[in-house]
Amino acid sequence: MSGSSSLRAWWARRPPAAGAVVLATGILSVGLRLAGHEVLFQATLALAGAAWALLASDFVVRLVREPRRWRAEAGTPGGLTAVAATTVLGAGVSALGRQNLAWALLALAAVLWPLLMTDVVRHVTRHLMSHRGRRMHGDVFLCCVATQGLAVLGATLAKAERLDWPAHTALVLFWLGLLLYVFMLALFDWREVTDGAGDQWVAGGALAVSALAGARLTDADHRLHLWNADDRGVLRGMTLALLVLALCWYAVLLAGELLRPRLRYDVRRWATVFPMGMTAVAMLSAAPALVLPRWKGPGEALLWVAVAAWLAVAVAALAAGPLGSVTSRGPR
């Protein structure tokens, strides 16, 4: 009885950023599919889908029963994991060949994106006005991740369904996501590199998902011939630059972990696994899209590093139990 009560207590205070578990698991499934591991792909995609369904049901229940709390949580950057997780799951479902379900997930994410983004912009504005000089945590980059997630899924479905308009819309979102990244980078607290609880990795993951969006748009162009030579060259160059920058972030954040190890489990550690997996997927996708076959080997190596990190965080979560998952924090 006490165990179930503890579980209910944990679930009741579960932060919005807990959706990062879907992001981490879903992107690993996509990476495993790209690496040719079909059984593991289906298994991890099923786990991501189950976690998404559980969190989505709680999302609706809170909206109905606790609208004030729902609004407060949805107005934080962590609330955008609802959009990002839905798009990542959609990409996995599309790889499985279930395009109708992928379209439904894209439509849901597209509806949630402006609603949640508006609240997050208000949250950031209030933060700037009331906490002058104080920077923000890594989850602020979820504004970019959610936007680029829509671009990734739109480009994926454009290629799968041979449609132009999703790719053109995805291109607009791609550039918008980059603008959001630049803005959020100015708000980021750089001390998070060595002090963060895990979500500081989203700073690099946002660039990785941007590179993935660029790779998917380039790949869609191979089939649909969407862009002229100049546009194609700009998109290819930007994708390559984003991928290199994401790898640089990877090195910097890994160095921060080694300099100041933070071994205590925190739910935000799932936001560490997601960028690791996303960087691997971006490399695996860029290899054929940008005709860079030598990138496939390092991409697969990073994928297995992300799998090991996923397993480590999962074991730590089970060992920590329902009451050891997250600590409160405020802006710096």
C-alpha positions as CSV (number, residue, x, y, z in Angstrom):
1,M,0.0,0.0,0.0
2,S,2.8,2.4,0.9
3,G,4.6,1.6,-2.3
4,S,1.5,2.4,-4.4
5,S,1.0,5.6,-2.4
6,S,4.5,6.7,-3.1
7,L,4.0,6.0,-6.8
8,R,0.9,8.1,-6.8
9,A,2.6,10.9,-5.0
10,W,5.5,10.8,-7.5
11,W,3.1,10.8,-10.5
12,A,1.1,13.7,-9.0
13,R,4.2,15.9,-8.8
14,R,5.8,14.7,-12.0
15,P,7.3,17.6,-13.9
16,P,6.4,18.4,-17.5
17,A,10.0,17.6,-18.5
18,A,9.3,14.0,-17.8
19,G,8.2,13.8,-21.4
20,A,11.9,13.6,-22.2
21,V,11.7,9.8,-21.6
22,V,9.5,9.6,-24.8
23,L,12.0,11.8,-26.6
24,A,14.9,9.7,-25.6
25,T,13.3,6.4,-26.3
26,G,11.6,7.5,-29.5
27,I,14.8,8.9,-31.1
28,L,16.7,5.7,-30.2
29,S,14.1,3.7,-32.1
30,V,14.6,5.9,-35.1
31,G,18.4,5.5,-34.8
32,L,18.1,1.7,-34.5
33,R,16.0,1.6,-37.6
34,L,18.6,3.7,-39.6
35,A,21.3,1.3,-38.3
36,G,19.3,-1.7,-39.5
37,H,18.3,-3.2,-36.2
38,E,14.6,-3.9,-37.0
39,V,13.7,-5.9,-33.9
40,L,15.2,-3.4,-31.5
41,F,13.6,-0.6,-33.5
42,Q,10.1,-2.0,-33.0
43,A,10.7,-2.8,-29.3
44,T,11.9,0.7,-28.4
45,L,9.2,2.3,-30.6
46,A,6.6,0.3,-28.6
47,L,8.1,1.5,-25.4
48,A,8.0,5.1,-26.6
49,G,4.4,4.7,-27.7
50,A,3.3,3.3,-24.4
51,A,5.0,6.1,-22.5
52,W,3.5,8.7,-24.8
53,A,0.0,7.3,-24.3
54,L,0.4,7.3,-20.5
55,L,1.7,10.9,-20.5
56,A,-0.9,12.1,-23.0
57,S,-3.7,10.7,-20.9
58,D,-2.3,12.5,-17.8
59,F,-2.0,15.7,-20.0
60,V,-5.8,15.5,-20.7
61,V,-6.7,14.6,-17.1
62,R,-4.8,17.5,-15.7
63,L,-6.4,19.9,-18.3
64,V,-9.9,18.8,-17.1
65,R,-9.3,18.4,-13.4
66,E,-6.6,20.9,-12.6
67,P,-6.7,23.6,-15.3
68,R,-4.7,26.1,-13.3
69,R,-1.9,23.7,-12.6
70,W,-2.0,22.6,-16.3
71,R,-1.7,26.2,-17.5
72,A,1.2,26.8,-15.1
73,E,3.1,23.7,-16.2
74,A,2.3,24.2,-19.9
75,G,3.7,27.7,-19.7
76,T,7.2,26.5,-18.9
77,P,9.7,25.4,-21.5
78,G,9.4,21.9,-20.3
79,G,5.8,21.8,-21.4
80,L,7.0,21.8,-25.0
81,T,8.2,18.2,-24.6
82,A,4.6,17.4,-25.5
83,V,5.1,18.7,-29.0
84,A,8.6,17.4,-29.4
85,A,7.8,13.9,-28.1
86,T,4.8,13.7,-30.4
87,T,6.9,14.6,-33.5
88,V,9.6,12.1,-32.6
89,L,7.0,9.4,-32.1
90,G,5.5,10.4,-35.4
91,A,8.9,10.0,-37.1
92,G,9.2,6.5,-35.7
93,V,5.6,5.6,-36.7
94,S,6.3,6.8,-40.3
95,A,9.5,4.6,-40.4
96,L,7.2,1.7,-39.5
97,G,5.0,2.5,-42.5
98,R,2.0,3.8,-40.6
99,Q,1.7,7.1,-42.5
100,N,-2.0,7.8,-41.5
101,L,-1.0,7.6,-37.8
102,A,2.0,9.7,-38.5
103,W,-0.2,12.4,-40.1
104,A,-2.5,12.3,-37.0
105,L,0.5,12.8,-34.7
106,L,1.7,15.7,-36.9
107,A,-1.7,17.3,-36.8
108,L,-1.8,17.0,-33.0
109,A,1.7,18.5,-32.6
110,A,0.8,21.3,-35.0
111,V,-2.2,22.2,-32.9
112,L,-0.3,22.1,-29.6
113,W,2.7,24.0,-30.9
114,P,1.2,27.5,-31.1
115,L,-0.8,27.1,-27.9
116,L,2.2,26.0,-25.8
117,M,4.7,28.2,-27.6
118,T,2.6,31.3,-26.8
119,D,2.6,30.4,-23.1
120,V,6.3,29.7,-23.1
121,V,7.1,33.1,-24.7
122,R,5.0,34.8,-22.0
123,H,7.0,32.8,-19.4
124,V,10.3,33.8,-20.8
125,T,9.2,37.5,-21.1
126,R,8.1,37.5,-17.4
127,H,11.4,35.9,-16.5
128,L,13.4,38.6,-18.3
129,M,11.3,41.4,-16.6
130,S,11.4,40.0,-13.1
131,H,14.8,38.4,-13.0
132,R,17.1,40.9,-14.7
133,G,20.5,39.4,-15.2
134,R,19.4,35.9,-14.4
135,R,19.9,33.2,-17.1
136,M,17.8,30.2,-17.8
137,H,18.3,26.4,-17.8
138,G,18.8,24.2,-20.8
139,D,15.2,23.4,-21.2
140,V,14.7,26.8,-22.8
141,F,16.0,25.3,-26.0
142,L,12.9,23.1,-26.2
143,C,11.4,26.0,-28.2
144,C,13.8,25.2,-31.0
145,V,13.5,21.4,-30.5
146,A,9.7,21.5,-30.7
147,T,9.8,23.7,-33.9
148,Q,12.4,21.5,-35.6
149,G,10.5,18.4,-34.6
150,L,7.6,19.6,-36.7
151,A,10.0,20.3,-39.6
152,V,11.5,16.8,-39.3
153,L,8.1,15.1,-39.3
154,G,6.8,17.3,-42.1
155,A,9.8,16.6,-44.3
156,T,9.6,12.9,-43.5
157,L,6.0,12.7,-44.6
158,A,6.7,14.8,-47.6
159,K,9.1,12.2,-48.9
160,A,7.0,9.2,-47.9
161,E,3.8,10.6,-49.5
162,R,5.5,12.5,-52.4
163,L,3.9,15.8,-51.4
164,D,5.5,19.2,-51.9
165,W,3.6,21.3,-49.3
166,P,4.7,19.6,-46.1
167,A,8.3,20.1,-47.2
168,H,7.8,23.8,-48.0
169,T,6.1,24.3,-44.6
170,A,8.9,22.3,-42.9
171,L,11.5,24.6,-44.6
172,V,9.9,27.6,-43.0
173,L,9.8,25.9,-39.6
174,F,13.5,24.9,-40.1
175,W,14.6,28.6,-40.4
176,L,12.2,29.7,-37.6
177,G,13.7,27.0,-35.3
178,L,17.2,28.4,-36.0
179,L,16.1,31.9,-35.1
180,L,14.6,30.6,-31.9
181,Y,17.8,28.9,-31.1
182,V,19.9,32.1,-31.4
183,F,17.4,33.9,-29.2
184,M,17.4,31.2,-26.5
185,L,21.2,30.9,-26.6
186,A,21.4,34.5,-25.4
187,L,19.3,33.5,-22.4
188,F,21.2,30.3,-21.5
189,D,23.2,30.1,-18.3
190,W,26.6,28.8,-19.3
191,R,27.3,27.6,-15.8
192,E,24.8,24.8,-16.6
193,V,27.5,23.1,-18.6
194,T,29.2,22.0,-15.4
195,D,26.3,22.5,-12.9
196,G,23.2,21.3,-14.8
197,A,21.0,18.4,-13.8
198,G,20.9,17.0,-17.3
199,D,18.8,19.3,-19.4
200,Q,21.8,21.4,-20.3
201,W,22.4,18.8,-23.1
202,V,19.3,20.2,-24.9
203,A,21.6,23.1,-26.0
204,G,23.4,20.6,-28.2
205,G,20.4,18.5,-29.0
206,A,18.5,21.4,-30.4
207,L,21.3,21.8,-33.0
208,A,21.3,18.1,-33.7
209,V,17.5,18.1,-34.4
210,S,18.0,21.1,-36.6
211,A,20.7,19.2,-38.6
212,L,18.3,16.3,-38.8
213,A,15.6,18.5,-40.2
214,G,18.0,19.8,-42.8
215,A,19.0,16.3,-43.7
216,R,15.4,15.2,-44.1
217,L,14.6,18.2,-46.2
218,T,17.6,17.5,-48.4
219,D,16.5,13.8,-48.7
220,A,13.0,14.9,-49.6
221,D,14.5,17.1,-52.4
222,H,16.2,14.0,-53.9
223,R,12.8,12.5,-54.6
224,L,10.7,15.6,-55.2
225,H,13.1,18.1,-56.7
226,L,11.9,20.9,-54.4
227,W,14.7,23.4,-54.5
228,N,16.9,25.1,-57.2
229,A,20.6,24.7,-57.2
230,D,21.3,27.7,-55.0
231,D,18.7,26.8,-52.4
232,R,19.9,23.2,-52.4
233,G,23.5,24.4,-51.8
234,V,22.5,26.7,-48.9
235,L,20.4,23.9,-47.2
236,R,23.2,21.4,-47.6
237,G,25.8,23.8,-46.2
238,M,23.7,24.8,-43.3
239,T,22.9,21.2,-42.4
240,L,26.6,20.3,-42.4
241,A,27.4,23.3,-40.3
242,L,24.7,22.5,-37.8
243,L,25.9,18.9,-37.5
244,V,29.5,20.0,-36.8
245,L,28.3,22.5,-34.2
246,A,26.2,19.8,-32.6
247,L,29.2,17.6,-32.3
248,C,31.2,20.5,-30.8
249,W,28.4,20.9,-28.2
250,Y,28.6,17.2,-27.6
251,A,32.3,17.4,-26.8
252,V,31.8,20.5,-24.6
253,L,28.9,19.0,-22.6
254,L,30.7,15.6,-22.2
255,A,33.8,17.5,-20.9
256,G,31.5,19.3,-18.4
257,E,30.3,15.9,-17.2
258,L,33.8,14.6,-16.7
259,L,35.0,17.8,-14.9
260,R,32.1,17.7,-12.5
261,P,30.4,14.3,-12.4
262,R,26.8,14.4,-11.3
263,L,25.9,10.8,-10.5
264,R,22.7,11.3,-8.6
265,Y,19.6,10.4,-10.6
266,D,17.3,13.2,-11.8
267,V,14.4,12.9,-14.2
268,R,16.1,15.6,-16.3
269,R,18.8,13.0,-17.2
270,W,16.4,11.7,-19.9
271,A,17.1,15.1,-21.5
272,T,20.7,14.0,-21.6
273,V,20.0,10.8,-23.4
274,F,17.8,12.5,-26.1
275,P,20.5,14.8,-27.4
276,M,23.0,11.9,-27.5
277,G,20.6,9.9,-29.5
278,M,19.6,12.8,-31.7
279,T,23.2,13.6,-32.6
280,A,23.6,9.9,-33.7
281,V,20.4,10.0,-35.7
282,A,21.4,13.3,-37.4
283,M,24.8,11.8,-38.5
284,L,23.1,8.6,-39.7
285,S,20.6,10.6,-41.7
286,A,23.1,13.1,-43.1
287,A,25.4,10.3,-44.4
288,P,23.1,9.4,-47.3
289,A,21.3,12.7,-47.6
290,L,24.5,14.7,-47.9
291,V,26.5,11.9,-49.6
292,L,28.9,11.5,-46.6
293,P,29.3,7.8,-46.3
294,R,32.1,8.1,-43.8
295,W,29.7,9.6,-41.3
296,K,27.8,6.4,-40.9
297,G,30.4,4.6,-38.8
298,P,30.8,7.4,-36.2
299,G,27.0,7.8,-36.2
300,E,26.5,4.1,-35.3
301,A,29.1,4.4,-32.6
302,L,27.3,7.4,-31.0
303,L,24.1,5.5,-31.3
304,W,25.4,2.7,-29.1
305,V,26.7,5.3,-26.6
306,A,23.2,6.7,-26.5
307,V,21.8,3.2,-25.9
308,A,24.2,2.7,-23.1
309,A,23.2,6.0,-21.6
310,W,19.5,5.1,-21.9
311,L,20.1,1.9,-20.0
312,A,22.1,3.6,-17.3
313,V,19.4,6.2,-16.7
314,A,16.7,3.6,-16.7
315,V,18.6,1.5,-14.1
316,A,19.2,4.7,-12.0
317,A,15.5,5.6,-12.3
318,L,14.5,2.2,-10.9
319,A,17.1,2.3,-8.2
320,A,16.1,5.8,-7.1
321,G,12.4,4.8,-6.7
322,P,9.4,7.1,-7.1
323,L,10.6,9.7,-4.5
324,G,14.1,10.3,-5.8
325,S,13.4,11.5,-9.2
326,V,13.6,15.3,-9.3
327,T,14.5,18.3,-7.1
328,S,12.9,21.7,-7.4
329,R,14.9,24.6,-8.8
330,G,14.4,28.1,-9.9
331,P,16.0,30.5,-12.4
332,R,19.5,31.7,-11.7
